[in-house]
Amino acid sequence: MVKGKAAEIRRRKPSQARSRRAVDAIIEASAQVLERRGYQGATTNRIAERAGVSVGTLYQYFNNKDEIFDALIEREAAIFLHNVEESISGPEVENRPAIRKLLEAAYASDHLVLGVRQVMRNLPSQAYSERNRAIRREMHSLVLRFFEQRGAIPGSDDLSLVADVFIAQCEGMTYLGRLSRDTHELVDILTDSLHRYLFGPET
């Protein structure tokens, strides 16, 4: 958890299985409401209704919707980074399918990643900024490990920089691309582009 006044989470800790289920339902409902309604439309009333709990129950565990979204980001970051880590292939897998496997894991929850970015844009607090930086640092470490396991990259001896370019190209296509693409198309485009950049067309 990010330290500092901006990141203080005062929510009640669920101590029983029933309480844990209620908290999990609220967090999951917040993801669904965020996807459908956006940040402004994701009110605590709508989240509680979607979770099947009363607003009073929601406020037993969270003081406001931003605390719910903090818990959502924490959960999704852990799942996202775990999935990426599990997808890292060793040198026995050819370059193109290895890149595709990594990208497919990274984009498996792309719709929610976009929603989380929306939360962060609306809450540019120190806490959310630091959480985002922490996620990026961990992602960089994982992508760097991917390249270290694959060996030399033609034309580059700075694998840390290669990892930075890899991540930047993915973010650029995802968040700044002019054309709307579904996840499958985006993975296709990025696989071809990154493979060509890293290894050339024939590798």
C-alpha positions in Angstrom: 0.0 0.0 0.0 1.3 3.5 -0.9 2.3 5.4 2.2 1.4 9.0 2.9 -1.6 11.1 3.9 -3.1 11.0 0.4 -3.1 7.2 0.4 -4.6 6.5 3.8 -7.2 3.8 3.6 -9.5 3.9 6.6 -11.8 1.1 5.4 -12.7 -1.5 7.9 -10.8 -4.8 7.5 -13.1 -7.8 6.9 -12.4 -10.4 9.6 -14.9 -13.0 8.6 -15.7 -15.0 5.5 -19.0 -13.2 5.1 -17.4 -9.8 5.4 -14.7 -10.8 2.9 -17.4 -11.9 0.4 -19.1 -8.5 0.8 -15.9 -6.6 0.2 -15.1 -8.7 -2.8 -18.6 -8.2 -4.2 -18.3 -4.4 -3.8 -14.9 -4.3 -5.5 -16.1 -6.5 -8.4 -19.2 -4.4 -8.8 -17.1 -1.2 -8.9 -15.3 -2.7 -11.9 -18.5 -3.4 -13.7 -20.1 -0.1 -13.0 -16.9 1.7 -14.0 -16.9 -0.1 -17.3 -20.5 0.8 -18.0 -20.9 4.2 -16.5 -17.4 5.7 -16.3 -15.8 7.3 -13.3 -18.4 10.1 -12.9 -21.3 7.7 -13.2 -19.9 5.1 -10.8 -21.6 6.3 -7.6 -21.6 4.4 -4.4 -25.4 3.8 -4.8 -24.9 2.1 -8.1 -21.9 0.1 -6.9 -23.9 -1.1 -3.9 -26.9 -2.0 -6.0 -24.7 -3.9 -8.4 -23.0 -5.7 -5.6 -26.3 -6.7 -4.0 -25.6 -5.0 -0.7 -27.1 -2.0 1.0 -25.3 1.4 0.9 -24.9 1.1 4.6 -23.1 -2.1 4.2 -20.8 -0.6 1.6 -20.0 2.3 4.0 -19.0 -0.2 6.7 -15.9 -1.0 4.6 -15.3 2.0 2.4 -15.7 5.7 3.2 -16.3 6.7 -0.5 -16.0 5.4 -4.0 -12.3 6.5 -4.3 -11.4 4.0 -1.5 -13.2 1.3 -3.4 -11.3 2.2 -6.6 -8.1 2.1 -4.7 -8.8 -1.4 -3.7 -9.8 -2.2 -7.2 -6.6 -0.9 -8.6 -4.6 -2.8 -6.0 -6.4 -6.0 -7.0 -6.2 -5.6 -10.7 -2.5 -4.6 -10.6 -1.7 -7.8 -8.8 -3.7 -9.9 -11.3 -2.2 -8.1 -14.3 1.4 -8.4 -13.1 0.9 -12.1 -12.2 -0.5 -12.9 -15.6 2.3 -11.1 -17.4 4.9 -12.9 -15.2 3.3 -16.3 -15.9 3.4 -15.6 -19.7 7.2 -15.0 -19.9 8.7 -17.6 -22.3 12.2 -18.8 -22.3 14.5 -19.1 -25.3 13.1 -22.4 -26.4 10.0 -20.6 -27.7 10.5 -18.7 -31.0 10.5 -14.9 -30.8 7.1 -14.1 -32.5 5.0 -16.5 -30.5 6.8 -15.5 -27.3 6.0 -11.8 -27.9 2.4 -12.7 -28.7 2.0 -14.7 -25.5 3.3 -11.8 -23.5 1.0 -9.3 -25.2 -2.1 -11.6 -24.9 -1.5 -11.8 -21.1 -1.0 -8.0 -20.8 -4.2 -7.3 -22.8 -6.4 -10.0 -21.2 -8.1 -7.4 -19.0 -7.6 -4.4 -21.3 -11.2 -3.1 -20.8 -10.6 -2.8 -17.1 -7.1 -1.4 -17.5 -8.7 1.5 -19.5 -11.2 2.0 -16.7 -8.5 2.1 -14.1 -6.7 4.7 -16.2 -9.9 6.7 -16.2 -9.9 6.6 -12.4 -6.3 7.8 -12.2 -7.0 10.6 -14.6 -9.8 11.9 -12.4 -7.8 11.5 -9.2 -4.3 12.8 -10.0 -3.3 12.5 -6.4 0.1 11.6 -5.1 -1.1 8.2 -4.0 -2.5 7.2 -7.4 0.5 8.6 -9.2 2.9 6.6 -7.0 0.8 3.4 -7.4 1.0 3.9 -11.2 4.7 4.4 -11.0 5.1 1.2 -8.9 3.1 -0.8 -11.5 5.3 0.6 -14.3 8.5 -0.3 -12.4 7.3 -3.8 -11.9 6.2 -4.1 -15.5 9.6 -2.9 -16.7 11.3 -5.5 -14.5 9.1 -8.2 -16.1 9.7 -7.1 -19.7 13.4 -6.8 -19.0 13.4 -10.4 -17.6 11.7 -11.5 -20.8 14.5 -10.0 -23.0 17.2 -11.3 -20.7 15.9 -14.8 -21.1 15.8 -14.4 -24.9 19.5 -13.4 -25.1 21.0 -10.7 -27.4 18.8 -8.3 -29.3 20.3 -7.4 -32.7 21.6 -3.9 -32.8 21.1 -3.2 -29.1 23.1 -4.0 -25.9 20.9 -2.0 -23.6 18.0 -4.3 -22.7 16.6 -1.9 -20.2 16.1 0.6 -23.0 14.6 -2.1 -25.2 12.1 -2.8 -22.4 11.2 0.9 -22.2 10.6 1.1 -25.9 8.5 -2.1 -25.8 6.2 -0.7 -23.1 6.0 2.7 -24.6 4.9 1.3 -28.0 2.2 -0.7 -26.3 1.0 2.3 -24.3 1.1 4.5 -27.4 -1.0 2.1 -29.5 -3.4 1.5 -26.6 -4.1 4.9 -25.3 -3.0 7.3 -28.1 -3.9 5.3 -31.2 -6.1 7.2 -33.7 -7.9 4.1 -34.8 -10.3 2.0 -32.7 -9.1 -1.6 -32.5 -10.4 -4.6 -30.6 -7.9 -6.4 -28.4 -7.3 -9.2 -31.0 -6.4 -6.7 -33.7 -4.2 -4.7 -31.3 -2.3 -7.8 -30.3 -1.8 -8.6 -34.0 -0.5 -5.2 -34.8 1.8 -5.0 -31.8 3.2 -8.5 -32.3 4.2 -7.7 -35.9 5.5 -4.2 -35.1 7.5 -5.2 -32.0 8.9 -8.4 -33.6 10.1 -6.4 -36.6 11.6 -3.7 -34.4 13.4 -6.2 -32.1 14.4 -9.1 -34.3 13.8 -8.1 -38.0 11.3 -9.6 -40.3 12.9 -13.0 -40.7 13.6 -14.0 -37.1 
